Amino acid sequence: MDRSGFSLIEILVVLAITTLLGSFATIKYREYLQRYKSDQQTRSLRAELMRARIYAVTQQREVLVRFAPDHFHVYSSNVADDTPRTTRLAFPVSVKLSYGASQIKFDQRGMANLKGDICIEDQGGTGSVDSVIISPTRISIGKRQPGKDCNEDYIDLK
């Protein structure tokens, strides 16, 4: 008897292998997406701080950035009725600024009035960058060492 085609067992084995590979791909994709979102928020936060700094220099006015765990506001301090630009954050942040402050001021020369560290609390710690370090003349990003506090001493610059 000449049989052409596939048996039911062969088809079921192929379906099982395909399902298994698809489930592994889904798990890896979710890990990648979490890592991407953490990196994106860190880079976006740095970009917004740089934008505030550049605005202070180009407009010759102080700019204030006030932080909360899930968002931050950017104010132009020379305008009394200035509506702040608010940016929501996907992951909560821990902010450690000098003297226990909750805001940073950039002067007309773009200098920050204090130092500080901002760390993304993504719970997975999988991103390649998760921290922003602010100094009077520089805004850098880095990766916090596993299990360490949000402190410049425990952040590796990238």
Summary of the structure (lengths in Angstrom):
residues: 158
radius of gyration: 23.6
end to end distance: 68.1
largest distance: 92.1
contacts: 431
relative contact order: 0.15
helix: 37%
strand: 28%
